[in-house]
Amino acid sequence: MIIDCHGHYTTAPSELGDYRDQQKAELKNDPMFQTTKGILNITDDQIRDSIKNNQLKLQQERGTDLTIFSPRASWMGHHVGNESTSVAWTEHCNDLIRRVCDLFPENFAPVAQLPQSANVKPDAVVRELERTVNEMGFIGCNLNPDPSGGYWKDKPLHDKFWYPIYEKMSELNIPAMIHVSGSCHECFHTTSSYYLSADTTAFVHLMMSDLFKDFPDLKFIIPHGGGAVPYHWGRFRGIAQDQGFDLEEKVLNNIYFDTCVYHQEGIDLLLDVIPTKNVLFASEMIGAVRGIDPRTGHYFDDTKRYIDGNTKLNAAEKKMVFEDNARAVFPRLKV
C-alpha cells in the first residue's frame, strides 16, 4: 500500500468559505464577537463531487492508495478572531474531514485541525483532540507552532505552555504534523518562505530542548521535506556537537520528515541524509504547487515518481517510505 501522509481538503465546497467570510464579517464589527458553531449546509453529493474530480482522481492517476487527510492548512487561520472563532471554525472543518473519510473509507484517513489561538491556553485544543480521536476516529493532528500568523507570539514548542497538548497526544497515541497556517506578516509569503522557515524553526525548538526526555514516545512530522533541515544537517550536527549532545540520538526517535519536495534532486538529498526509517511518503496534493514542471513534463507534486526514480534505496527501503513508516508513526491507522 502506498500511503500519502500529507493531504489537505483544499477543494471543499464553497459553503465552507462562505461560513468563514461570515465569521470575519462579525469580527469586523466586534473583534470579541463570541461565535457559536451554527449549521453548515453541505450535502454528501457536494463532498463526493469535490473529491472524485480532484484528490481521488489524482490518487488513481498517480498510483497512490490512501491519503492521510486534514483540513486546508492555509485556511486554519488561527490568528483570526478569538478562541470562540477558532473552536467553531475548527469543528466544522474537522466534521467535513470525517464525512470525506466516511464517504471514501478506503482512500482517506482523518487528521484533525486544532482550535489554536495566539497566547491562549490550549484547553480547547485538548477538548478537540478528545472529540476527534475518541469520538470520531481521527489518527493524528496538525499542530501550528505559530498561531499568530508570522509574528511568533507563543512560546517555543519545548515550553511547558504546550505540555497539555503533548500529554493528550501521548495518552491518545497520536502524532502531530507541525504545520503553520496563513501568514499575515508582509515579510513572509505563506507557502514558500513562511512554511519552510517555520518547519526549520520548529525543528530547532525541538533539537535544542529536553522535550523528549519528558515525552519519550511523542512523534512529530516535519513537513515539506523538513524545510532547510536536511540540506543543513551538517550544520545542525555540528551545533549539537558544540553544545555537547548527539543530534541523531536526540531527535531521530521522535522526529520524521515527509517527501513534499518537488524535484528529484531534493528528494535524493533527503533520502541520502535522513535515515530511511524517518522519511514518510507525502505529496500535499492538491496543495501549494499545482503546475507541471516543464523540465520533466510531470506535475511538480507527483512525488511518487521521485521515490520510484531514486537509485539508492532498495525495494524494501522504498516500501518503508511508502508504507511501513506511516504505519509506525500513525499507530491508530487501521487499513
N, C-alpha and C positions, 0 to 999 in steps of 0.2 A: 504494500500500500504506500502511496506517495501522499504525505501529509504536509500541507502548507500551513505553517504555524502563525501566519500573519495576514489576515484578510479583514477588510472593513466594509460595512454596509454603506458604500458611497452612492448607491443607486436607489435609496429609499424613496418611496412616493412623496410627491410634493407637499402633501399634508403635514409631513413632519417638519419641513422648513417653515410652513405657514404657522405652525404652533410656536416655533422658536421666534418668529417675527412678532407674534402677538406678545410673547414674554418680553421682548425687547421694547415694544411699544409701551407696555405697562411700566417698565422700569424707567423709561424716559420721563414719564410723568411723575414717578415716585421711585427713586433708587432703592428704597427699602420695602417696596411692594412685596407682600407675602403671597407667593404663588401657591395655588392649590393645583393638584395634578390635573383634574378635569378628564375629558374624554378625547381620544384621538381616533377619528373615524377613517380607518384604512381597512380595506377588505382583504380577504385571503387571495382573491384573484389579482389584486393590485400587487401584492407581495410576490406572487408567482411570476407575474409578468416582469417585475423588476429584477428578479433573479435569473429566470430562464434565458432572457435575452442578453444577459451580462455575465455575471460570475459563473453561472453553471455552463453557459456556452463556452467560455474560455477554459474552464476546467476540462471539458471534454476535448476541446481542440488541442490543448497543451499536454494532456495526458496525466493530470493530477486527479486524485481521488477524493480527498477530504480537505476542507479549509476550516481552520480554527478561526472563528468569525466574531467580530466585535463591532460596536457602533463606529461611525465615521470619526476618526481621531481629530481631524481639524475642526470638527463641529462640537467636540466636548465642551469647549469654551468655558472653562472653569473660572475665568476672570469675569464672566458676565454675571451681573446681579449679585445676589446674596445666597445664603445657604438654601433657602427655600426654592430659589430659582434652579439651582443645580440638582436638588433632590427630585423635583417634578420632572425636569428635562431628562435626567438620567434614568428614572424609572420607565418613562415612555421609550427611550432608546433601547434599554435592555429588554423590555417587553417585546419590542419588534424583533430583536435578535432571537428570542425564544420562539417566536412564531415562525421565523425563517427556518430554524432548525427543526421545528415540528413538521413543517411542510416538506422539508428536504433532509430527512434524518440521516441519509447515507452520505450526504455531501457536505454538511456543515455541523460544527460543534461550537457551543456558545462560550464566549468570554465577555466579561462584564466591564462596562464603563463604571467609574466611581463618582459619586457626587461630591467632589472636592471643591473647596473654596479657599482662597488665599488667607492664611492666618486664622483659620477656623479649625478647632479641634476635630479630629476625624470620627466623631461619634456616628454621624450619618453614613460615613463610609463603611464602618463596621456593620451597621444595620443592613446596608445594601449587599455586603458580602454574604451575610447570613441569609438574606432573602434570595439572592440569585443562586447561591451554591446549594443551600439546604432545601429550598422550596422549588427551585427552577432547574436544577441540574447543571449549572454552569461549571466549567472546568478550570477557570483562571480569571484573571482581571488585568486591566491596563491601569498602571499607576503613573500619575503625572507628577514628576518631581518639581514642577514649577507652575502651580495653578494660577499664578499672576500673569501668565502670558508673555513672558520675556523679561520680567523685572526681578525674578528670583527673590520674592519676599519671604518665602518659607525657609525653614532650617534645612541644612544638608540632610541627605537621606539616612545618614547614620545617627541623627539626633533622636533622642527619646520621644520627641514630638510624634514620630512615625510609628512608635512601638505598638500602639493598639492595633494598627493595621497588620503589622508583622505577626503579632500574637494570633490574630484571627486567621491570617494566611496559614500559619503553622498548624493551627487547630484543624483547619479545613483541608490541609494538604493540597494547596494550590500554588502555582507560580504567579508571578506578575511580570508582564512586559512593561518595561519602562517606556512611557510614550507621552511626550508633551502634546499640546493641542495647538490652536491657532495663536500666532504671535500678534500682540497688539503694541509691540515696540518697533519703531520705524527702522531700527538698525538690523532687524532680523527678518529675512524672508522666511515664511513659515516652513515650507517643505525642503528647503535646502540648508541655509545657514542655521536656522533655529533647531530643526530636528537633529542635524548631525552634531552640532555643538552641544546640545542637551544630552545626547547619547554619551558623548565623551565625558561631559561634566558628571553625569550620574555614575559612570564607571569610576571616576576618580574619587567621588564621595565614598564609594564602597571600598575601593582598594586602600584608602587612607584611614580606614576605621577598623574597629574590632567587632563590627556588627555580627559577623558570622560566628564569633565566639558565643554571643548571646542567642543566636538563632542558627544553629549549625545545619539545619535542614532547609533553610529558606532558599528559594530559587528565583533568580531574575533572568529575564531575556533582554539583552540589549539589542534593539532592532537596527535596521539599516546597516547591517554588517558591523555594528559596533561603532559607527561614526568614524573617528580617527584612530580608534584604539588599535586594531590590528596593524595598521600602517606604521604606528609608532610604538609597537610592542617593545622594541629595544629601549626606547626612552623610559617607558614605564617600568621595565625590569631594572634598568639602571637606577632610577629614582628609588625604587623599592630596596635595592641593594644598599644604596647610600643611607637609607633610613633603617636598615637592619632587619629587613624581612624579605622572604622569598615571594615574589608576586604570584607565581603559578600555584604554589602551595596555599596561598591566602585566598585566591578567588576562583580557582577552576573547579571547585566542588559546588559552587553556588551560582556562578555567572555563565550565561550561554549567549551565543551570538547567532542572529539569523542571516539568511543569504539574500536580503533585499539590497543587492549590489548589482548594478545594471550594465556590467561589461565583463567579458571573460577574464581579462587581466586582474580585475578587482576580486572576482571570485577565487581565482587561482591563488592570489596572495592570501586571502582569508583562509583558504584551506591549507596553505603551506605553513602559516604562522600559528593558527589556533588549533589545538588538538581536535581531532575528528569528533570525539565524544562531546565536545562543547559547541558544535555547529548544528543548527536546525534549519531545514529547508523552509524557505518562505519566498513569497513574490510580492505581497502587498497589492495584488491586482484586485479590483481596479482602483489605482491609487494615484500617487503623486506624478508618476511618469507613465504616460499612456501612448506615446507615439512609437513609430517604427524607426529603428536605427538604420540609417542609410548605408552604413558600412557592412551590415550583415543581412539586411532585408527582413529582419525579425523584430518583434516588439522588444523594447528595452527590458520590460518587466517579465519576459518569458524566461525566468531564471532557471527552470528545469534544464534548459538547453546548456546552460553554463556548467551545471553539475555533470550532466552527461558528457560534456566536452572536456572536462578536466582529465588530464592524462596521468595523474599521480595516484589518485585514490583507486583502490581495487574495488571489486564488486561488493564485497562485504562492508567496506568503509562507506561506499555510496549508499548502501541500504541503511547504515546508521544515520546518515544525514537526512535521507528521505523519510525514514520511519522510526527507527529504533530510539533515537534521541528524543523525539517528540513524545513517545510513549513513556520514556523515563521521566521527562520534565513535567508532563501532564498526567499524573497517575490516575486522575478521575476520567480520563478518556477511555471509553469502553466501546471500541469498534474493532 
